Amino acid sequence: MKDIKSKVQNLNPSIQPRNMEVMIGEHKNIYESLVVITKRAKQLNVDLKKELYQKLEEFAETSDAIEEIHENKEQIEISKFYERIPNPVIISMDEFLNEEVHYRYTEKKKYYDED
């Protein structure tokens, strides 16, 4: 995965209205476009979770005492950064519209009867 910090730097985390004609693009089918965007968002979500857990794992302490909870400022900053990252759907939509997502069909299905 590319450096997510630089990728989301200029992204607006708010939901914005989109032009459907631009989203459809060469597909001529909005549902195919949405499937591509959704699958990429799921990939991003898994990658972000994995990255966050790896970073937070460095701070994990095995302690039996509940009273001994320490606040680590670096850990708090990492958590705040991941909370401010835009939703993976917004990131994948931006990638799709900028043609940064590459996809292919595994097999072509026939939706009509051939006589």
Secondary structure, DSSP 4 states (H G I P E B T S, - for coil): ---HHHHSTT---S-----HHHHHTTSS-HHHHHHHHHHHHHHHHHHHHHHHHHHHHTT----S-TT-----HHHHHHHHHHHHSPPHHHHHHHHHHTT------SSPPP-S---
